Amino acid sequence: MSQNETATTTTTPATETAEKKEHGTLVDLIFDLGTEWATYGLGLAKSALEQGARTLERLAGSIDTLKKQLASKA
């Protein structure tokens, strides 16, 4: 190629479709990855809330026991 010639790239509809499909696939991949992380995070949140609820139930039982002990001494 000489200095006066310019390189031109031509895109065919097939190339454009392949590029759009590749971008679509990347978007789908990112979306799927985000969905998986959200599912994982929600599972962790559920476990944490369940554990917190069990802890509060034990605490409520301890407070009730203390209340009964104080009432019997009064």
N, CA and C atoms as an extended XYZ file, in Angstrom:
222
Properties=species:S:1:pos:R:3:atomname:S:1:resname:S:1:resid:I:1 pbc="F F F"
N         0.854       -1.167        0.000 N   MET     1
C         0.000        0.000        0.000 CA  MET     1
C         0.899        1.229        0.000 C   MET     1
N         0.607        2.220       -0.840 N   SER     2
C         1.414        3.434       -0.910 CA  SER     2
C         0.883        4.465        0.066 C   SER     2
N         1.602        5.593        0.182 N   GLN     3
C         1.193        6.654        1.096 CA  GLN     3
C        -0.152        7.257        0.716 C   GLN     3
N        -0.455        7.293       -0.542 N   ASN     4
C        -1.670        7.937       -1.013 CA  ASN     4
C        -2.905        7.041       -0.873 C   ASN     4
N        -2.709        5.777       -0.625 N   GLU     5
C        -3.833        4.867       -0.490 CA  GLU     5
C        -4.307        4.858        0.960 C   GLU     5
N        -5.583        4.752        1.134 N   THR     6
C        -6.120        4.674        2.488 CA  THR     6
C        -6.760        3.311        2.681 C   THR     6
N        -6.599        2.842        3.857 N   ALA     7
C        -7.196        1.547        4.165 CA  ALA     7
C        -8.637        1.780        4.609 C   ALA     7
N        -9.516        1.044        4.011 N   THR     8
C       -10.920        1.150        4.403 CA  THR     8
C       -11.381       -0.225        4.852 C   THR     8
N       -12.178       -0.194        5.875 N   THR     9
C       -12.744       -1.456        6.323 CA  THR     9
C       -14.223       -1.425        5.980 C   THR     9
N       -14.657       -2.492        5.423 N   THR    10
C       -16.069       -2.586        5.089 CA  THR    10
C       -16.693       -3.616        5.999 C   THR    10
N       -17.882       -3.314        6.414 N   THR    11
C       -18.597       -4.276        7.244 CA  THR    11
C       -19.786       -4.783        6.472 C   THR    11
N       -19.948       -6.035        6.524 N   THR    12
C       -21.085       -6.656        5.854 CA  THR    12
C       -22.178       -6.848        6.894 C   THR    12
N       -23.377       -7.044        6.448 N   PRO    13
C       -24.451       -7.306        7.418 CA  PRO    13
C       -24.145       -8.504        8.316 C   PRO    13
N       -23.476       -9.500        7.771 N   ALA    14
C       -23.128      -10.669        8.579 CA  ALA    14
C       -22.150      -10.283        9.681 C   ALA    14
N       -21.181       -9.428        9.355 N   THR    15
C       -20.218       -8.972       10.352 CA  THR    15
C       -20.908       -8.144       11.416 C   THR    15
N       -21.793       -7.246       11.005 N   GLU    16
C       -22.518       -6.420       11.966 CA  GLU    16
C       -23.386       -7.281       12.871 C   GLU    16
N       -24.023       -8.291       12.315 N   THR    17
C       -24.856       -9.189       13.116 CA  THR    17
C       -23.998       -9.945       14.111 C   THR    17
N       -22.827      -10.403       13.671 N   ALA    18
C       -21.931      -11.122       14.573 CA  ALA    18
C       -21.463      -10.213       15.702 C   ALA    18
N       -21.165       -8.938       15.370 N   GLU    19
C       -20.737       -7.991       16.403 CA  GLU    19
C       -21.868       -7.727       17.388 C   GLU    19
N       -23.079       -7.547       16.896 N   LYS    20
C       -24.217       -7.317       17.785 CA  LYS    20
C       -24.465       -8.539       18.659 C   LYS    20
N       -24.323       -9.730       18.070 N   LYS    21
C       -24.531      -10.954       18.839 CA  LYS    21
C       -23.467      -11.066       19.930 C   LYS    21
N       -22.229      -10.713       19.589 N   GLU    22
C       -21.154      -10.762       20.577 CA  GLU    22
C       -21.444       -9.802       21.724 C   GLU    22
N       -21.905       -8.583       21.411 N   HIS    23
C       -22.260       -7.625       22.454 CA  HIS    23
C       -23.451       -8.127       23.250 C   HIS    23
N       -24.403       -8.709       22.570 N   GLY    24
C       -25.555       -9.267       23.260 CA  GLY    24
C       -25.131      -10.380       24.197 C   GLY    24
N       -24.215      -11.200       23.767 N   THR    25
C       -23.723      -12.283       24.592 CA  THR    25
C       -22.987      -11.733       25.805 C   THR    25
N       -22.200      -10.696       25.636 N   LEU    26
C       -21.486      -10.079       26.753 CA  LEU    26
C       -22.475       -9.472       27.735 C   LEU    26
N       -23.487       -8.804       27.236 N   VAL    27
C       -24.513       -8.221       28.095 CA  VAL    27
C       -25.247       -9.326       28.849 C   VAL    27
N       -25.570      -10.396       28.138 N   ASP    28
C       -26.230      -11.533       28.780 CA  ASP    28
C       -25.340      -12.136       29.866 C   ASP    28
N       -24.062      -12.256       29.578 N   LEU    29
C       -23.117      -12.804       30.548 CA  LEU    29
C       -23.064      -11.934       31.799 C   LEU    29
N       -22.973      -10.630       31.616 N   ILE    30
C       -22.925       -9.711       32.755 CA  ILE    30
C       -24.236       -9.761       33.534 C   ILE    30
N       -25.347       -9.803       32.836 N   PHE    31
C       -26.652       -9.891       33.495 CA  PHE    31
C       -26.769      -11.186       34.301 C   PHE    31
N       -26.356      -12.300       33.695 N   ASP    32
C       -26.424      -13.593       34.386 CA  ASP    32
C       -25.513      -13.606       35.610 C   ASP    32
N       -24.348      -13.031       35.474 N   LEU    33
C       -23.417      -12.954       36.597 CA  LEU    33
C       -24.003      -12.108       37.722 C   LEU    33
N       -24.606      -10.997       37.384 N   GLY    34
C       -25.261      -10.149       38.383 CA  GLY    34
C       -26.406      -10.866       39.063 C   GLY    34
N       -27.161      -11.628       38.299 N   THR    35
C       -28.274      -12.396       38.864 CA  THR    35
C       -27.759      -13.440       39.843 C   THR    35
N       -26.668      -14.115       39.491 N   GLU    36
C       -26.097      -15.119       40.389 CA  GLU    36
C       -25.599      -14.487       41.688 C   GLU    36
N       -24.932      -13.339       41.603 N   TRP    37
C       -24.462      -12.653       42.814 CA  TRP    37
C       -25.642      -12.196       43.659 C   TRP    37
N       -26.697      -11.717       43.041 N   ALA    38
C       -27.880      -11.285       43.792 CA  ALA    38
C       -28.516      -12.473       44.508 C   ALA    38
N       -28.608      -13.601       43.827 N   THR    39
C       -29.159      -14.810       44.439 CA  THR    39
C       -28.315      -15.247       45.629 C   THR    39
N       -27.013      -15.213       45.462 N   TYR    40
C       -26.096      -15.577       46.544 CA  TYR    40
C       -26.258      -14.617       47.725 C   TYR    40
N       -26.290      -13.334       47.452 N   GLY    41
C       -26.443      -12.333       48.507 CA  GLY    41
C       -27.760      -12.459       49.247 C   GLY    41
N       -28.830      -12.724       48.524 N   LEU    42
C       -30.134      -12.904       49.164 CA  LEU    42
C       -30.152      -14.158       50.043 C   LEU    42
N       -29.462      -15.192       49.607 N   GLY    43
C       -29.351      -16.406       50.423 CA  GLY    43
C       -28.608      -16.134       51.723 C   GLY    43
N       -27.527      -15.351       51.633 N   LEU    44
C       -26.783      -14.975       52.839 CA  LEU    44
C       -27.629      -14.112       53.760 C   LEU    44
N       -28.372      -13.185       53.198 N   ALA    45
C       -29.239      -12.323       54.007 CA  ALA    45
C       -30.297      -13.150       54.717 C   ALA    45
N       -30.866      -14.122       54.034 N   LYS    46
C       -31.872      -15.001       54.643 CA  LYS    46
C       -31.267      -15.755       55.816 C   LYS    46
N       -30.080      -16.323       55.616 N   SER    47
C       -29.413      -17.064       56.690 CA  SER    47
C       -29.119      -16.164       57.885 C   SER    47
N       -28.645      -14.955       57.625 N   ALA    48
C       -28.330      -14.018       58.706 CA  ALA    48
C       -29.588      -13.646       59.480 C   ALA    48
N       -30.686      -13.410       58.786 N   LEU    49
C       -31.945      -13.066       59.462 CA  LEU    49
C       -32.476      -14.232       60.286 C   LEU    49
N       -32.358      -15.440       59.741 N   GLU    50
C       -32.802      -16.617       60.496 CA  GLU    50
C       -31.967      -16.803       61.761 C   GLU    50
N       -30.660      -16.629       61.639 N   GLN    51
C       -29.787      -16.750       62.806 CA  GLN    51
C       -30.110      -15.661       63.822 C   GLN    51
N       -30.355      -14.453       63.350 N   GLY    52
C       -30.729      -13.355       64.247 CA  GLY    52
C       -32.040      -13.640       64.962 C   GLY    52
N       -32.989      -14.226       64.259 N   ALA    53
C       -34.278      -14.565       64.862 CA  ALA    53
C       -34.100      -15.620       65.957 C   ALA    53
N       -33.248      -16.629       65.699 N   ARG    54
C       -32.998      -17.649       66.724 CA  ARG    54
C       -32.340      -17.026       67.954 C   ARG    54
N       -31.404      -16.116       67.728 N   THR    55
C       -30.732      -15.439       68.834 CA  THR    55
C       -31.725      -14.621       69.647 C   THR    55
N       -32.611      -13.908       68.969 N   LEU    56
C       -33.622      -13.109       69.679 CA  LEU    56
C       -34.580      -13.995       70.467 C   LEU    56
N       -34.925      -15.170       69.929 N   GLU    57
C       -35.793      -16.091       70.663 CA  GLU    57
C       -35.117      -16.565       71.948 C   GLU    57
N       -33.829      -16.904       71.869 N   ARG    58
C       -33.106      -17.327       73.069 CA  ARG    58
C       -33.009      -16.179       74.070 C   ARG    58
N       -32.764      -14.986       73.582 N   LEU    59
C       -32.691      -13.815       74.456 CA  LEU    59
C       -34.031      -13.554       75.129 C   LEU    59
N       -35.114      -13.680       74.380 N   ALA    60
C       -36.449      -13.483       74.949 CA  ALA    60
C       -36.718      -14.522       76.042 C   ALA    60
N       -36.299      -15.755       75.815 N   GLY    61
C       -36.456      -16.796       76.828 CA  GLY    61
C       -35.663      -16.477       78.088 C   GLY    61
N       -34.447      -15.988       77.912 N   SER    62
C       -33.615      -15.623       79.062 CA  SER    62
C       -34.238      -14.473       79.841 C   SER    62
N       -34.775      -13.497       79.134 N   ILE    63
C       -35.422      -12.353       79.795 CA  ILE    63
C       -36.661      -12.825       80.559 C   ILE    63
N       -37.420      -13.747       79.972 N   ASP    64
C       -38.604      -14.271       80.641 CA  ASP    64
C       -38.214      -15.019       81.922 C   ASP    64
N       -37.141      -15.804       81.838 N   THR    65
C       -36.655      -16.520       83.022 CA  THR    65
C       -36.244      -15.536       84.115 C   THR    65
N       -35.521      -14.499       83.747 N   LEU    66
C       -35.094      -13.466       84.691 CA  LEU    66
C       -36.296      -12.763       85.314 C   LEU    66
N       -37.302      -12.469       84.489 N   LYS    67
C       -38.518      -11.834       84.977 CA  LYS    67
C       -39.207      -12.706       86.042 C   LYS    67
N       -39.281      -14.003       85.766 N   LYS    68
C       -39.919      -14.936       86.711 CA  LYS    68
C       -39.116      -15.034       88.016 C   LYS    68
N       -37.795      -15.043       87.901 N   GLN    69
C       -36.950      -15.103       89.097 CA  GLN    69
C       -37.130      -13.841       89.946 C   GLN    69
N       -37.181      -12.698       89.295 N   LEU    70
C       -37.380      -11.443       90.033 CA  LEU    70
C       -38.758      -11.389       90.665 C   LEU    70
N       -39.768      -11.882       89.965 N   ALA    71
C       -41.136      -11.874       90.494 CA  ALA    71
C       -41.260      -12.801       91.696 C   ALA    71
N       -40.555      -13.932       91.702 N   SER    72
C       -40.656      -14.876       92.826 CA  SER    72
C       -39.945      -14.356       94.065 C   SER    72
N       -38.952      -13.501       93.923 N   LYS    73
C       -38.215      -12.925       95.040 CA  LYS    73
C       -38.933      -11.720       95.642 C   LYS    73
N       -39.859      -11.152       94.907 N   ALA    74
C       -40.525       -9.935       95.389 CA  ALA    74
C       -41.667      -10.213       96.306 C   ALA    74
